[in-house]
């Protein structure tokens, strides 16, 4: 018995978990983290369903956990190096209206200071999880930091999804609702953090401009004084 979502295509994939569970977990967690493609991939649903099947003894929980980690890290790295190699051109070409030259420049400044926690939080943020790695790559975020926080996020994400599947698998709609609420809460948290940083940056730039203007006024006043 496998969980059902009411979506025919997805339920067909879930029905294959008994025989192809480990491969499907790796495949869907890779796809879930690919730029653009990930927005349409139900990776978390597959991991939760696989978690449920570990309770029934159809799959081994340790292997499911390892497959999810491998897929999540692999997909994130593909997106990261896609962004790192293609840089701005790739983002502008494939990012549509969400990404433009001005936003990329702001992202580069942002990832210099706040990249690690963004990579971690984005793991639980609807919409953003598959965009952040490619922006991190294009922004030249240090690879060691990216890998460390990607792994930390993958561990936390996999643990949560497997536990949800094991605990609420008999009531899969509830598991899906909880996962959805978590990802939307993650999105709100990430957007709130970005908004706070944006406001802080605007205030900093305004204060800097005002300070430079005052300094220029002082210099101009000195130049205007009669020379004795």
C-alpha positions in Angstrom: 0.0 0.0 0.0 1.3 3.4 -1.0 0.0 6.9 -0.1 -2.4 8.7 -2.5 -2.6 12.4 -3.3 -5.6 12.4 -5.7 -3.3 13.5 -8.6 -3.2 10.7 -11.1 0.3 11.2 -12.5 1.8 11.6 -9.0 -0.1 8.6 -7.6 1.2 6.5 -10.5 4.8 7.5 -9.5 4.1 6.7 -5.9 2.8 3.3 -6.9 6.3 2.5 -8.2 8.0 3.2 -4.9 7.8 -0.4 -3.8 10.0 -1.6 -6.6 11.9 1.6 -7.5 11.8 3.5 -4.3 15.5 4.3 -3.8 16.0 5.3 -7.4 12.9 7.5 -7.4 14.0 9.3 -4.2 17.4 10.1 -5.7 15.9 11.2 -9.1 13.1 13.4 -7.7 15.3 15.1 -5.1 17.8 15.9 -7.8 15.1 17.3 -10.0 13.5 19.2 -7.1 16.7 21.3 -6.8 17.3 22.1 -10.4 16.9 25.7 -11.6 13.3 26.3 -12.8 12.5 22.5 -13.2 12.4 22.1 -9.4 9.4 24.4 -9.1 7.3 21.7 -10.7 8.9 18.6 -9.1 7.2 17.1 -6.0 10.4 15.8 -4.4 9.2 16.3 -0.8 6.1 14.2 -1.6 8.2 11.3 -2.8 10.5 11.4 0.2 7.5 11.5 2.6 5.9 8.6 0.8 9.1 6.6 0.9 9.4 7.4 4.6 5.9 5.9 5.1 6.9 2.7 3.3 9.9 2.3 5.7 7.3 1.8 8.5 5.7 -1.0 6.4 9.1 -2.6 5.9 9.0 -2.1 2.1 12.0 0.2 2.2 15.0 0.7 4.5 14.8 4.0 6.3 18.6 4.4 6.3 18.8 4.0 2.5 15.9 6.3 1.9 17.7 8.9 4.1 21.0 8.5 2.3 19.2 8.6 -1.2 17.5 11.9 -0.2 20.7 13.5 1.0 22.6 12.4 -2.2 19.8 13.7 -4.5 19.4 17.0 -2.6 23.1 17.8 -2.6 23.6 16.6 -6.2 20.7 18.7 -7.5 21.8 21.8 -5.5 25.4 21.4 -6.9 24.2 21.1 -10.4 22.3 24.4 -10.0 25.2 26.0 -8.2 27.7 25.2 -11.0 25.2 26.1 -13.7 25.1 29.5 -12.1 28.8 29.7 -11.5 29.6 28.8 -15.1 26.9 30.7 -16.9 26.9 33.5 -14.4 24.7 36.5 -15.1 23.9 35.5 -18.7 22.3 32.2 -17.5 20.3 34.0 -14.8 19.1 36.7 -17.1 18.2 34.2 -19.9 16.5 31.6 -17.8 15.3 33.5 -14.8 12.6 35.5 -16.6 11.1 38.4 -14.8 12.4 37.2 -11.4 16.0 37.9 -12.2 17.5 40.9 -14.0 20.9 42.6 -14.0 20.1 44.9 -11.1 18.9 42.1 -8.9 22.0 40.0 -9.8 24.3 42.8 -8.7 22.3 43.1 -5.4 22.5 39.3 -5.0 26.3 39.4 -5.3 26.6 41.9 -2.5 24.0 40.0 -0.5 25.7 36.6 -0.8 29.0 38.0 0.3 27.5 38.6 3.8 24.4 36.5 4.1 24.9 33.6 1.8 25.2 30.7 4.3 22.0 31.3 6.2 20.1 32.0 3.0 21.2 28.6 1.6 20.0 26.9 4.8 16.7 28.7 5.1 15.9 28.4 1.4 15.8 24.6 1.8 12.4 25.1 3.5 11.2 28.0 1.4 8.6 27.3 -1.3 9.6 28.7 -4.7 13.1 29.7 -3.7 14.8 26.4 -2.9 15.8 25.7 -6.5 16.7 29.4 -7.3 19.1 30.1 -4.4 21.8 27.6 -5.4 22.1 29.0 -9.0 22.2 32.6 -7.6 24.8 31.5 -5.1 26.9 30.1 -8.0 26.5 33.2 -10.1 27.4 35.3 -7.1 30.6 33.3 -6.6 29.7 32.2 -3.1 32.6 30.3 -1.7 32.2 26.6 -2.5 33.2 25.3 0.9 30.5 27.4 2.6 27.9 26.5 0.0 28.7 22.8 0.4 28.6 22.9 4.2 25.3 24.7 4.4 23.7 22.7 1.6 24.6 19.5 3.5 23.2 20.9 6.7 20.0 21.9 4.9 19.7 18.5 3.2 20.1 16.7 6.6 17.4 18.8 8.2 15.1 18.6 5.2 15.4 14.9 4.8 14.9 14.2 8.5 11.7 16.3 8.6 10.2 14.7 5.4 11.0 11.1 6.5 9.6 11.7 9.9 6.4 13.3 8.5 6.0 10.3 6.2 6.6 7.8 9.0 4.3 9.5 11.5 1.5 10.7 9.2 1.7 8.3 6.3 -1.7 6.7 7.1 -3.2 10.2 6.8 -1.1 11.4 3.9 -3.2 14.5 3.3 -2.1 15.7 6.7 1.5 15.0 6.0 1.3 17.0 2.8 -0.5 19.9 4.5 2.2 20.1 7.3 5.0 20.0 4.7 3.2 22.7 2.6 2.8 24.9 5.7 6.4 24.5 6.6 7.6 25.5 3.2 5.3 28.6 3.1 6.5 29.5 6.6 10.1 29.2 5.3 9.2 31.4 2.4 7.8 34.1 4.8 10.8 33.8 7.0 13.2 34.2 4.0 11.3 37.1 2.5 11.1 38.8 5.9 14.9 38.5 6.3 15.5 39.8 2.8 13.1 42.7 3.4 14.8 43.6 6.7 18.2 43.5 5.0 17.0 45.6 2.1 15.6 48.3 4.4 18.9 48.3 6.4 20.9 48.6 3.2 18.8 51.5 2.0 19.3 53.3 5.3 23.0 52.7 5.2 23.3 54.0 1.7 21.2 57.1 2.5 23.3 57.8 5.6 26.5 57.3 3.5 25.3 59.7 0.8 24.4 62.3 3.5 27.8 62.0 5.1 29.5 62.4 1.8 27.4 65.5 1.0 28.3 67.1 4.3 31.9 66.3 3.7 31.7 67.9 0.2 30.0 71.0 1.7 32.8 71.4 4.3 35.5 71.1 1.5 33.6 73.6 -0.6 33.4 76.0 2.4 37.1 75.7 3.0 37.9 76.4 -0.7 35.7 79.5 -0.6 37.5 81.0 2.4 39.8 83.8 1.5 43.4 82.8 1.5 45.5 84.7 4.1 
